[in-house]
């Protein structure tokens, strides 16, 4: 088999992989030796000798040195009754001064049934080859051995599709389109789609633009729609159709795009994903989503009280935007809702003496139109008057807008919180909107948190009306209030969010927590709440807490939310060493940036004693939140920094997707699966490694034992793919890759793979179709050719889900 064929084969395999595997499966750049151009005779001659052959350089160029870049990468997906059709459109640009040709590689899903796979290059349909898992591994290992670059190790357990690419002229572009269909599988009732976007370690430059658009249609009603990997927009069009979108520019994607969705005929769909490792307690993620199209009698009648700051600082654009927001609220009340509007400055004035029916929205709009900004800010009195109107028999949404601090009446934040707590009832949800940076972020957050709401901050460049209307659109139609979960005897702990929020049409509950190791197995879970004063209970008998394995993103998502909760406790109540220790332990374990863990790359952090020393130093250096006689942080919560801290911590507490390492030390921290690695002295070191207590087993990089180890446990390839030097703790042992032969390694037994997941109801597997002419498969066990005169595999180009191996065209 020649090099060109091998590269083509590798391309195909990698491409199909995108759909199912949650592990990294990205397009990559694999530079190979590029031959210099051959000299030509100065004058034409007959029977003149051929110019001498110039050998390829013995040392390949460094990773990422390809002259190719990606102009854009667009993915359009349609999923209908679990059959997904994926269309990939990307443009490669050759920035070099010579023509390039090569091979395109696409990773295959582990357990996918794929049909109708085809590839076009500038409108021409291309032939390709499908490699089996064993054949693809031979390709991957060969590249790793020759280049001493372990980047491909994460693909060891996958096949590939491979196709040849037309030459790209200097400064030219080549558009590549790929389309394939796949039957998606269901896991714990959730249908799972994956597309590879993890290209950061292969890409020398950011992508100009990347987008993923998913159109989902189902005969059964769609319930939960959730991405653990990316912040996506979700637009629902009834119960059976939804669109999901993700888009960024100038970005190096660092993780695959994952999407889960569920279908159900019930009023509220509940699904459970879990993860458990060894004898440790497990982690779970529960999704609960109501129907979109609900009968009027299923909608919870609510009361809405809007409290708006009309002090002098609100004059101008702020007051006009606030009035527009109030207009939106009035226009979107449900028929059975009631409302009132309270404006406050030096004094307090209400639209009406009590709650009014939604039919009075026109009269209320005239009250809103007449609002003017003047005077001081009496927050305490305004909130107490609003709470006095609340009806304890109906859910009440209290929307509080202010751009300043209390300057009239009671101005002590601690007293305001105490007064509101005494006046409030359990059915009130207080949602505060802080406008600008002059608000007291700690006061607003405390008020919201103690009344089961959240705070949103409208910063410079944002519009009040847009933020408030977007929020109200989410909470305008409640379907279940006062949620409670009965776990059926399971031992559950550390659940976030706590307390549970209400369920609204078009929204969903994303709940994470831990379960005791002894609690593995099936469970009957009950979700209860109140609908228009009547208690309702929904029972789910088919939820299972795994005894091993599962979705490995859940522990990091749980840790993200817990850290956000703990940081917020410190901000509102002050520091204590126990809380700081919890934050540091979680942050080090899962690679999450916090004010206490900038030391992650510090050498002292390698040992437990060193970590404790740094904790003490950090805690001493952190400013104390308490001030004077005020509650911790209450008087220090004004200004841009506290507002930013409030937003950051709210982002952690409510995170639905895994937070990647960021900031000053991001280049030295990698999150892989459930592990975190820190680069110390050129070695990617597992955060669990403590050199004072652990001894490493030294494995020679690229040695026979190295590949035997990975052949036995291909799932470990994602860790060893970090680089030539890695220290990682696995199955009770610590492996360290080193230069040279290393030491003898006892290869562990091959792990028993999990049973292949089956397509969900209604999905019909289809045979793989290669089109005409048919795709042929290389001989099993065949190895890549050496490349001939100019190295057949020359430069593999990144393409978010593809590998292009480019070879300089040489006239020899």
C-alpha positions in Angstrom: 0.0 0.0 0.0 1.5 3.4 -0.9 1.6 6.4 1.4 -1.1 8.2 -0.4 -3.5 5.3 0.1 -2.7 5.0 3.8 -3.2 8.7 4.5 -6.5 8.5 2.7 -7.6 5.6 4.8 -6.7 7.3 8.0 -8.7 10.3 7.0 -11.9 8.4 6.6 -11.7 6.6 9.9 -11.2 9.7 11.9 -14.1 11.3 10.3 -16.8 8.9 11.3 -15.6 8.9 14.9 -17.1 12.3 15.5 -20.6 11.1 16.1 -20.4 8.9 19.2 -17.2 9.2 21.1 -17.1 11.8 23.8 -13.4 11.7 24.0 -11.2 14.0 21.9 -11.6 13.3 18.2 -10.4 16.3 16.3 -8.8 17.3 13.0 -5.1 17.4 13.4 -2.0 18.7 11.8 0.8 16.0 11.4 3.7 17.7 9.7 6.0 15.3 7.8 9.3 15.8 5.9 8.8 18.1 3.0 11.3 17.6 0.2 13.0 20.6 -1.3 12.3 21.2 -5.0 14.4 19.3 -7.5 16.7 21.4 -9.8 15.7 21.4 -13.5 18.1 21.6 -16.5 18.8 25.2 -17.5 18.2 24.2 -21.2 16.1 21.4 -22.8 18.2 18.5 -23.9 17.9 15.0 -25.2 18.9 12.1 -23.0 20.3 14.4 -20.4 20.9 12.9 -17.0 18.3 13.3 -14.3 19.2 15.8 -11.6 20.4 14.3 -8.4 17.8 13.2 -5.9 17.8 15.3 -2.8 16.8 13.2 0.2 14.0 14.4 2.6 15.3 15.9 5.8 15.7 13.2 8.5 14.0 15.3 11.3 10.3 16.2 10.7 9.2 19.8 11.2 7.6 20.6 14.6 3.9 19.9 15.2 1.8 22.7 13.9 4.3 24.0 11.3 2.0 23.3 8.4 1.5 26.2 6.0 -2.3 25.3 5.8 -4.9 27.1 7.8 -8.7 26.7 8.1 -10.7 29.6 6.8 -14.0 28.3 8.2 -15.6 25.1 9.5 -19.4 24.7 9.4 -21.3 21.7 10.6 -25.0 21.3 9.8 -26.8 18.4 11.4 -30.3 17.2 11.0 -31.6 14.5 13.3 -34.9 12.9 12.6 -36.1 10.0 14.8 -32.5 9.3 15.9 -31.1 9.2 12.4 -28.5 12.0 12.1 -27.2 13.4 8.8 -24.1 15.5 9.3 -22.8 17.9 6.6 -19.3 19.3 7.1 -18.2 22.3 5.1 -14.7 23.6 5.5 -12.1 25.6 3.5 -8.4 25.0 3.7 -6.0 27.8 2.7 -2.4 27.1 1.5 -0.4 30.0 2.7 2.9 28.6 1.4 4.7 29.4 -1.9 4.4 25.8 -3.3 1.5 23.4 -4.2 0.3 20.9 -1.6 -1.5 17.7 -1.9 -2.3 15.0 0.6 -4.9 12.9 2.5 -7.9 13.7 4.6 -8.6 11.6 7.6 -11.9 11.5 9.6 -12.4 9.6 12.9 -15.0 6.9 13.0 -17.5 6.5 15.9 -16.9 3.5 18.1 -20.3 1.9 17.9 -22.0 3.8 15.0 -24.0 2.4 12.1 -23.1 4.7 9.3 -24.6 4.9 5.8 -24.4 7.1 2.8 -20.9 8.4 3.4 -19.6 10.7 0.7 -17.0 13.4 0.3 -16.7 16.2 -2.3 -13.7 18.4 -3.0 -14.7 21.6 -4.9 -17.8 19.8 -6.3 -16.0 16.6 -7.3 -17.0 13.4 -5.5 -13.9 11.6 -4.0 -13.3 8.0 -3.4 -12.1 6.9 0.0 -11.3 3.9 2.1 -12.6 2.7 5.4 -10.0 1.3 7.8 -10.8 -1.2 10.5 -9.9 -0.4 14.1 -6.8 -2.6 13.8 -5.7 -1.1 10.5 -6.1 2.4 11.8 -4.1 1.6 14.9 -1.2 0.5 12.7 -1.4 3.9 11.0 -1.5 5.8 14.3 1.3 3.8 15.9 3.5 4.2 12.8 3.1 7.9 12.9 3.8 8.1 16.6 7.0 5.9 16.3 8.4 7.9 13.3 7.6 11.4 14.6 7.9 10.7 18.3 4.6 12.6 18.6 2.0 10.9 20.7 -0.9 13.1 19.7 -2.7 10.3 17.8 -2.8 8.0 20.7 -6.2 9.2 21.7 -7.5 7.5 18.5 -6.1 4.0 19.3 -9.5 2.4 19.7 -11.1 3.8 16.6 -11.2 3.2 12.9 -11.0 5.9 10.2 -12.1 7.0 6.8 -9.4 8.2 4.4 -9.5 10.0 1.1 -7.0 11.7 -1.2 -7.1 15.5 -1.6 -6.5 17.4 -4.8 -3.4 19.6 -4.9 -3.9 23.1 -3.5 -1.9 25.7 -5.4 0.2 28.4 -3.6 -2.1 30.9 -1.8 -5.0 28.8 -3.0 -8.0 27.4 -1.2 -9.7 24.0 -1.2 -13.3 23.5 -0.1 -14.1 20.1 1.3 -17.6 18.9 2.0 -18.4 15.7 3.8 -21.9 14.2 4.4 -22.8 11.0 6.2 -25.7 9.6 8.1 -25.7 7.7 11.3 -28.1 6.0 13.7 -27.6 7.5 17.1 -27.7 5.4 20.2 -29.6 6.0 23.5 -27.8 6.0 26.8 -30.1 5.9 29.9 -32.9 7.2 27.8 -30.8 10.1 26.4 -29.9 10.1 22.7 -26.3 11.2 22.3 -24.6 13.0 19.4 -20.9 13.9 19.2 -18.9 15.9 16.7 -15.2 16.4 17.1 -14.0 19.9 17.7 -10.9 19.3 19.9 -8.2 20.7 17.7 -6.2 23.0 19.9 -3.1 20.8 20.2 -2.9 20.3 16.5 -3.7 23.8 15.3 -1.0 26.5 14.9 -3.7 29.2 14.5 -7.2 29.9 15.6 -10.0 29.1 13.2 -11.6 32.2 11.6 -15.0 30.8 12.4 -16.6 27.6 13.6 -20.3 26.8 13.9 -22.5 23.8 14.6 -26.2 23.9 13.9 -28.4 20.9 14.9 -32.0 20.6 13.8 -33.9 17.9 15.8 -37.3 16.4 14.9 -39.0 13.6 16.6 -42.4 11.8 16.5 -42.3 11.6 20.3 -42.2 14.8 22.3 -38.7 16.2 22.9 -38.0 16.8 26.6 -34.4 17.5 27.8 -31.9 19.1 25.3 -28.5 19.5 26.9 -24.9 20.1 25.9 -22.2 19.4 28.5 -19.4 20.7 26.3 -20.6 24.1 24.9 -22.8 27.0 25.6 -25.5 26.6 23.1 -28.7 28.4 22.1 -31.8 26.2 22.1 -35.0 27.3 20.3 -38.0 25.0 20.7 -40.8 25.0 18.1 -43.5 23.0 19.8 -42.9 19.6 21.4 -41.5 17.8 18.3 -39.0 20.2 16.8 -36.0 22.2 18.2 -32.8 23.8 16.8 -29.5 24.0 18.7 -26.7 26.4 17.7 -23.1 27.0 18.6 -20.9 29.6 17.0 -17.5 31.2 17.7 -14.8 33.1 15.8 -11.0 33.3 16.2 -11.0 30.3 18.4 -9.0 27.1 18.9 -11.7 24.5 19.9 -10.5 22.4 22.8 -13.3 19.8 23.2 -15.7 17.8 21.1 -19.2 19.1 20.6 -21.6 16.9 22.6 -25.4 17.0 22.6 -27.9 14.9 24.6 -31.7 14.9 24.1 -34.6 12.8 25.3 -38.0 12.0 24.1 -41.0 11.0 26.2 -44.8 10.9 26.2 -45.0 12.0 29.9 -45.8 15.5 31.1 -42.3 15.9 32.6 -39.4 13.9 31.3 -36.6 12.9 33.7 -33.3 11.3 32.7 -30.3 10.3 34.7 -26.6 10.1 33.7 -24.1 8.7 36.2 -20.4 8.1 36.6 -18.5 6.0 39.1 -14.8 5.0 39.4 -13.4 2.3 41.6 -14.6 2.3 45.2 -15.3 6.0 45.2 -18.7 7.5 45.5 -20.4 8.2 42.2 -21.6 11.3 40.5 -24.9 11.9 38.8 -26.6 14.4 36.5 -30.4 14.5 36.4 -32.3 16.3 33.7 -36.0 17.2 34.1 -37.9 19.0 31.3 -41.6 19.6 30.9 -43.6 19.7 27.7 -43.5 22.9 25.6 -47.1 22.6 24.5 -49.2 22.6 27.7 -52.9 22.9 28.4 -54.0 26.0 30.1 -55.0 24.1 33.2 -51.4 22.8 33.5 -50.0 26.3 33.7 -49.4 27.6 37.2 -51.2 30.9 37.8 -48.7 33.4 39.3 -48.3 36.9 40.6 -45.7 39.3 39.2 -44.6 42.3 41.2 -42.1 44.6 39.5 -40.1 47.0 41.8 -38.2 49.6 39.8 -35.7 52.2 40.9 -36.6 55.7 39.7 -33.9 57.6 41.6 -32.0 60.4 39.9 -29.2 58.1 38.7 -31.6 56.2 36.5 -32.3 59.3 34.4 -31.8 59.1 30.6 -31.4 55.8 28.8 -31.7 53.6 31.9 -35.2 54.7 32.8 -36.4 54.4 29.2 -35.0 50.9 28.9 -36.5 50.0 32.3 -39.9 51.2 31.1 -39.6 49.1 27.9 -38.8 46.1 30.1 -42.0 46.7 32.2 -44.0 47.0 29.0 -42.7 43.6 27.9 -43.7 42.1 31.3 -47.2 43.5 31.0 -47.6 42.2 27.4 -46.6 38.7 28.4 -48.7 38.0 31.4 -50.8 34.8 31.2 -54.6 35.2 31.4 -54.8 34.0 35.1 -51.8 36.0 36.3 -52.0 39.1 38.5 -49.5 41.9 38.8 -48.5 45.2 40.4 -45.7 47.8 39.7 -43.9 49.7 42.4 -41.5 52.6 41.7 -39.2 53.9 44.4 -36.8 56.8 44.9 -37.0 59.1 47.9 -40.6 57.8 48.3 -42.5 54.7 47.2 -45.5 54.7 44.8 -47.6 51.7 43.5 -49.7 51.4 40.4 -52.5 50.0 42.6 -53.1 49.2 46.2 -53.0 45.5 45.6 -52.5 42.8 42.9 -54.5 43.5 39.7 -55.7 41.1 37.0 -53.8 40.8 33.7 -56.7 42.5 31.9 -55.5 45.8 33.4 -52.3 45.9 31.5 -53.4 48.9 29.3 -54.0 51.1 32.4 -50.8 49.9 33.9 -48.9 50.9 30.8 -50.0 54.5 31.2 -48.6 54.4 34.8 -45.3 53.1 33.3 -45.2 55.8 30.6 -45.4 58.5 33.3 -42.4 57.3 35.3 -39.6 59.9 35.8 -36.2 59.6 37.4 -35.5 61.8 40.5 -34.6 61.6 44.1 -32.7 59.1 46.4 -33.0 55.3 46.8 -35.2 53.7 49.5 -34.7 50.0 48.8 -35.9 48.7 52.1 -39.3 50.3 52.0 -39.9 49.4 48.4 -39.2 45.7 49.0 -41.3 45.6 52.2 -44.3 47.1 50.4 -44.0 44.6 47.6 -43.8 41.6 50.0 -46.8 42.9 51.9 -48.8 42.4 48.7 -47.7 38.8 48.1 -50.5 36.2 48.3 -49.2 33.1 50.2 -51.5 30.9 48.1 -49.9 31.7 44.7 -46.3 31.6 43.4 -45.0 35.2 43.4 -42.2 36.5 41.1 -40.7 39.7 42.5 -38.5 41.5 39.9 -36.3 44.1 41.5 -34.4 46.6 39.3 -31.8 49.1 40.8 -28.7 50.9 39.7 -27.4 52.0 43.1 -27.1 51.5 46.8 -29.6 52.4 49.5 -29.4 56.1 50.3 -32.8 56.8 51.9 -34.5 55.2 54.9 -32.8 52.0 56.1 -29.4 52.0 54.4 -27.6 49.2 56.4 -27.5 46.2 54.1 -27.6 43.7 57.0 -30.8 45.3 58.3 -32.4 45.3 54.9 -31.7 41.6 54.5 -33.1 40.9 57.9 -36.2 42.9 57.2 -36.9 41.2 53.9 -36.3 37.8 55.4 -38.9 38.5 58.1 -41.5 39.8 55.6 -41.0 37.2 52.9 -42.9 34.0 52.4 -41.8 30.7 51.0 -43.7 31.2 47.8 -41.8 34.4 46.8 -39.0 34.2 44.3 -36.9 37.4 44.2 -34.9 38.1 41.0 -32.7 41.1 41.2 -31.2 43.1 38.3 -28.2 45.2 39.1 -27.7 47.9 36.6 -24.1 49.2 36.2 -21.2 48.9 38.7 -22.5 51.2 41.4 -24.8 48.5 42.9 -24.0 46.5 46.1 -23.5 43.1 44.6 -23.3 41.3 47.9 -26.6 42.9 49.0 -28.4 41.9 45.8 -27.0 38.4 45.8 -28.0 37.8 49.4 -31.5 39.0 48.8 -31.9 36.8 45.7 -30.2 33.7 47.3 -32.4 33.8 50.5 -35.5 34.1 48.4 -34.8 31.3 45.9 -33.9 33.6 43.0 -30.8 34.8 41.2 -29.2 38.1 40.4 -28.4 39.3 36.9 -26.1 42.2 36.2 -26.6 44.6 33.3 -23.1 45.9 32.5 -22.0 48.7 30.2 -23.1 48.0 26.6 -26.0 45.8 27.7 -29.6 46.8 27.5 -31.9 46.6 30.5 -35.0 45.8 28.4 -33.3 43.0 26.6 -32.0 41.3 29.7 -35.2 41.6 31.6 -37.4 40.4 28.7 -35.1 37.4 28.1 -35.4 36.4 31.7 -39.2 36.9 31.9 -39.6 34.8 28.7 -38.0 31.9 30.6 -40.2 32.2 33.7 -43.5 33.4 32.3 -45.1 30.0 32.2 -44.4 27.9 35.4 -45.7 24.3 35.3 -44.4 22.9 38.6 -43.5 24.9 41.8 -41.9 23.9 45.1 -40.0 21.0 43.6 -38.9 18.1 45.7 -37.1 14.8 44.8 -37.5 11.5 46.6 -34.5 9.3 45.7 -36.1 6.0 46.7 -33.7 5.1 49.4 -30.5 6.1 47.5 -27.9 7.8 49.6 -27.6 11.2 47.8 -25.4 14.2 48.9 -23.8 17.5 47.7 -26.7 18.3 45.3 -26.6 21.6 43.2 -28.6 23.7 42.8 -30.1 23.6 46.3 -32.9 24.5 46.8 -34.5 23.3 43.6 -35.9 26.0 41.3 -39.4 25.9 39.8 -39.9 24.3 36.4 -41.0 26.5 33.5 -42.2 25.8 30.0 -39.2 25.8 27.7 -36.7 25.4 30.5 -35.2 22.4 32.2 -33.6 21.4 35.5 -30.0 20.4 35.3 -29.1 18.8 38.7 -25.7 17.4 39.8 -24.7 15.5 42.9 -23.0 12.5 44.4 -24.3 9.1 45.4 -22.8 6.6 47.9 -20.8 3.7 46.5 -23.2 1.3 48.2 -26.2 2.9 46.5 -25.4 1.7 42.9 -28.2 0.1 41.1 -31.8 0.8 39.9 -33.9 3.3 41.8 -37.4 4.6 41.8 -37.2 8.4 41.8 -40.2 10.6 42.5 -40.5 14.3 41.5 -43.2 16.2 43.3 -44.4 19.8 43.3 -47.5 22.0 43.3 -49.7 23.0 40.3 -52.2 25.7 41.1 -52.3 24.7 44.8 -52.7 21.0 44.1 -49.8 18.6 44.9 -48.5 16.5 41.9 -46.1 13.6 42.0 -44.3 12.0 39.0 -42.7 8.6 39.4 -39.8 7.2 37.4 -38.9 3.5 37.7 -36.2 3.1 35.1 -33.4 5.2 36.5 -30.1 3.4 37.3 -27.0 4.6 39.3 -24.1 2.9 37.7 -21.6 0.7 39.6 -18.7 1.7 37.3 -17.9 3.9 34.2 -20.3 6.3 32.6 -20.2 9.9 31.4 -16.8 11.2 32.7 -17.7 14.9 32.3 -20.1 14.8 35.3 -17.4 14.9 38.1 -15.9 18.1 36.7 -19.3 19.7 36.2 -20.2 18.8 39.8 -16.9 20.2 41.1 -17.5 23.5 39.1 -20.9 24.0 40.7 -19.7 23.2 44.2 -16.7 25.5 43.9 -19.1 28.3 42.7 -21.3 27.6 45.8 -18.3 27.7 48.2 -16.8 30.8 46.7 -20.2 32.5 47.1 -20.4 31.4 50.7 -17.0 33.1 51.3 -18.0 36.3 49.5 -21.3 36.6 51.5 -20.2 35.2 54.9 -16.4 35.5 55.1 -13.5 33.1 54.9 -12.8 30.0 57.0 -10.0 27.5 56.4 -12.3 24.5 56.0 -14.1 26.1 53.0 -10.8 27.3 51.5 -9.4 23.8 51.8 -12.4 22.3 50.0 -12.1 24.8 47.2 -8.4 24.2 46.7 -8.8 20.4 46.9 -11.5 20.4 44.2 -9.7 23.0 42.1 -6.4 21.1 42.0 -8.2 17.8 41.3 -10.3 19.1 38.5 -8.2 22.0 37.1 -10.7 24.8 37.9 -9.4 28.3 38.2 -10.2 30.1 41.5 -8.8 33.0 43.5 -7.0 30.4 45.6 -5.5 28.2 43.0 -3.2 30.3 40.8 -0.5 28.3 42.4 -1.5 25.1 40.5 1.8 25.2 38.5 3.9 25.8 41.7 6.3 23.0 42.4 5.2 23.0 46.0 1.7 21.9 45.0 3.0 18.5 44.0 2.8 17.3 47.6 0.0 17.5 50.1 2.3 19.3 52.6 3.1 21.9 49.9 -0.5 22.4 49.0 -1.4 23.1 52.6 1.5 25.5 52.9 0.2 27.4 49.8 -3.3 27.3 51.2 -2.1 29.1 54.3 -0.2 31.7 52.3 -3.2 32.3 49.9 -5.7 32.6 52.8 -3.5 35.2 54.5 -3.1 37.2 51.3 -6.8 37.2 50.5 -8.6 40.4 51.7 -11.0 39.8 54.5 -14.6 40.2 53.5 -15.8 41.6 56.9 -15.8 45.3 57.4 -16.8 47.2 60.5 -20.0 46.1 62.0 -21.5 44.9 58.7 -22.0 41.3 57.8 -19.1 39.7 55.9 -18.8 41.3 52.5 -22.0 43.5 52.8 -20.2 46.8 52.8 -17.5 45.8 50.4 -19.7 44.7 47.6 -19.8 47.9 45.6 -17.8 48.5 42.3 -16.8 46.8 39.2 -14.6 44.2 40.9 -17.4 42.9 43.2 -19.9 42.9 40.4 -17.5 40.9 38.2 -16.8 38.5 41.0 -20.6 38.0 41.5 -21.0 37.2 37.8 -18.1 34.8 37.7 -19.3 32.9 40.7 -22.9 32.8 39.4 -21.4 31.4 36.2 -19.8 28.6 38.2 -22.8 27.9 40.4 -25.2 27.6 37.4 -22.7 26.0 34.9 -24.4 23.6 32.5 -21.2 22.8 30.6 -17.7 21.9 31.8 -15.4 24.9 32.4 -12.1 24.6 30.7 -8.9 25.9 32.3 -8.4 29.5 31.5 -6.3 32.6 32.4 -2.6 33.1 32.9 -1.7 29.5 33.5 -4.2 27.8 31.0 -1.3 26.7 28.7 0.1 24.7 31.7 -3.1 22.9 32.7 -5.0 20.2 30.8 -8.2 18.6 31.8 -8.5 15.1 30.3 -11.4 12.9 31.2 -11.8 13.1 35.0 -8.1 13.9 35.4 -6.2 17.2 35.5 -2.6 17.5 34.4 -0.1 20.3 35.2 3.0 20.9 33.2 6.0 20.9 35.5 9.6 20.9 34.2 8.3 19.7 30.8 6.4 16.8 32.3 2.6 16.6 32.1 1.9 15.6 35.8 -1.3 14.1 37.1 -2.7 16.3 39.9 -3.2 13.2 42.0 0.5 12.4 41.9 2.3 13.0 45.2 6.1 12.2 44.9 6.5 12.0 48.6 4.1 9.0 48.7 4.2 7.5 45.2 6.8 5.7 43.1 6.5 5.8 39.3 6.9 3.0 36.9 9.2 4.3 34.1 8.0 3.4 30.6 10.2 4.2 27.6 8.4 6.5 25.2 7.7 4.6 21.9 9.0 1.3 23.3 7.3 -2.1 22.8 6.1 -2.0 26.4 4.7 1.5 25.8 2.5 0.3 22.9 1.6 -3.0 24.7 0.4 -1.0 27.6 -1.8 1.1 25.3 -3.0 -2.0 23.4 -4.3 -3.5 26.6 -5.9 -0.2 27.7 -6.5 1.9 24.7 -8.8 4.2 26.8 -5.5 5.4 28.5 -4.3 6.8 25.2 -6.1 10.1 25.9 -3.7 10.6 28.8 -0.5 9.6 27.1 -1.4 11.7 24.1 -0.5 14.8 26.1 3.2 14.5 25.2 6.4 12.5 25.4 6.7 13.1 29.1 3.7 12.2 31.2 3.1 11.1 34.8 -0.3 9.5 35.3 -1.9 7.5 38.1 -4.0 4.6 36.7 -5.5 1.5 38.4 -3.4 2.0 41.6 -0.1 2.5 39.8 1.8 5.6 38.6 3.3 5.4 35.1 6.0 7.9 33.9 7.0 8.0 30.3 10.7 8.6 29.8 13.4 8.8 27.1 15.1 5.5 26.4 14.1 2.0 27.2 12.6 2.6 30.7 12.0 -0.5 32.9 10.1 -3.7 32.4 6.3 -3.1 32.6 3.7 -5.5 33.8 1.0 -5.0 31.2 -2.5 -5.0 32.9 -5.2 -7.2 31.6 -7.3 -5.8 28.8 -10.4 -4.1 30.3 -13.7 -5.7 29.4 -15.5 -3.2 27.1 -19.0 -2.1 27.9 -21.8 -3.7 25.9 -22.5 -1.8 22.7 -25.3 0.6 23.2 -28.4 0.0 21.1 -30.3 2.5 19.0 -33.3 3.8 20.8 -37.0 3.1 19.9 -37.8 4.0 16.4 -34.3 4.0 15.0 -33.6 1.5 12.3 -29.9 0.6 11.7 -28.8 0.9 8.1 -26.0 -0.7 6.2 -22.9 1.2 5.3 -23.2 2.5 1.8 -20.1 3.6 0.0 -21.6 4.8 -3.2 -20.3 4.3 -6.7 -17.5 3.4 -7.1 -17.4 1.3 -4.0 -15.0 2.0 -1.2 -12.4 -0.7 -0.8 -10.7 -1.8 2.5 -7.0 -2.2 2.7 -5.5 -5.6 3.5 -5.7 -6.2 7.3 -2.5 -5.5 9.1 -1.0 -3.5 6.3 1.4 -0.7 7.3 1.9 2.7 5.9 4.5 2.9 3.2 7.7 4.8 3.9 6.7 7.4 1.4 9.1 6.9 -1.5 11.2 9.7 -2.8 9.5 12.5 -1.1 7.7 11.0 1.9 4.2 10.1 0.9 2.7 11.2 4.2 4.0 14.8 4.3 1.9 17.3 6.1 -1.4 16.4 7.8 -3.6 19.4 8.0 -6.0 20.2 10.8 -9.7 20.5 10.1 -11.7 20.5 13.2 -12.8 17.0 12.6 -10.3 15.9 10.0 -6.7 15.4 9.3 -5.2 16.4 6.0 -1.8 15.1 5.3 -0.2 17.3 2.7 2.7 16.5 0.5 4.7 19.1 -1.5 4.6 18.3 -5.1 8.1 17.9 -6.4 9.2 17.7 -10.1 11.8 14.9 -9.8 
